[in-house]
Every structure is written in structure tokens, then in C-alpha cells.
């Protein structure tokens, strides 16, 4: 079976989050590279839903607060108080 991310290399592992088969080049620790790229940079547990309007990090709903049309992460929110 080919890697479902690059489509070229032989797949070696199945991602526990999304179920994609990934090759050794598209494996990032505990998840495939696609899931790793979309994880929240604060908690690293949930998928991100937006980026922080201050620092630009991908954040999940739990780790951010809506501000107007955007979201601000809890770290930047704490720093501004």
C-alpha cells in the first residue's frame, strides 16, 4: 500500500487519529504529518480550528477565545491582561 499523504513511498504505519496510511517520511512522532500540521500548538491534543490573530499559531476551540471575526490563543490573551 502506498502512503496516503505523498502517494509515492510504501506506507508503514496507520495514523491513530485519522486512519491514513503513512510512509516513514510522512510520520511525525505519534501521528501522520498531516495530523501533526493541524494540531493545536497549545494543547497538542485537539485539531486546530483557526489561527491566533496575535501570534499566528494554529489553535483549537478549547485553547482560544473568539475576538471579533478571529480567535486569540489563551497564551496571548494572558499576556495582554
C-alpha positions in Angstrom: 0.0 0.0 0.0 1.3 3.5 -0.9 1.4 6.4 1.5 -1.9 8.3 1.5 0.0 11.6 2.0 2.8 11.6 -0.5 1.3 8.9 -2.7 4.8 7.6 -3.6 6.5 5.7 -0.8 5.4 2.5 0.7 3.1 3.0 3.8 4.5 1.7 7.1 2.1 3.0 9.7 -1.6 3.8 10.2 -2.3 7.1 11.9 -4.3 6.6 15.1 -6.1 10.0 14.7 -7.2 10.0 11.1 -6.6 6.4 9.9 -4.3 7.4 7.0 -1.5 5.1 6.0 1.8 7.0 6.0 5.4 6.3 4.9 8.4 6.9 7.2 8.9 10.4 5.7 5.3 11.4 6.5 5.3 10.2 10.1 5.7 12.8 12.8 6.1 11.1 16.2 2.7 9.8 17.2 0.7 10.9 14.2 1.0 11.3 10.4 2.4 14.6 9.2 -1.0 15.8 8.0 -2.4 15.5 11.5 0.7 16.9 13.2 0.4 20.0 11.0 -3.2 20.6 12.1 -2.9 20.0 15.8 -3.4 22.9 18.2 0.0 24.3 19.2 -1.1 25.0 22.8 -2.5 21.6 23.9 -1.3 19.4 21.1 -4.4 17.2 21.7 -7.2 18.7 19.5 -7.2 19.7 15.9 -6.9 23.4 15.3 -10.0 25.4 14.1 -8.3 28.7 13.5 -5.0 30.6 14.0 -4.4 33.1 16.7 -4.7 36.7 15.5 -1.7 37.8 17.6 0.9 35.1 17.2 -0.4 33.1 14.3 -0.3 29.7 15.9 -2.9 27.1 15.0 -5.3 26.8 18.0 -8.3 24.7 19.0 -11.6 26.0 20.4 -10.6 25.0 23.9 -7.3 26.9 23.8 -8.6 30.1 22.2 -11.3 32.8 22.6 -13.2 34.4 19.8 -12.4 38.1 19.3 -14.5 39.7 16.5 -14.0 37.6 13.4 -10.8 35.9 14.7 -9.5 34.0 17.6 -6.8 34.8 20.2 -5.0 32.0 22.0 -5.0 31.7 25.8 -1.3 32.5 25.9 -1.6 35.7 24.1 -4.8 36.5 26.0 -2.9 36.1 29.2 0.0 38.2 28.1 -2.3 41.1 27.2 -4.0 41.3 30.6 
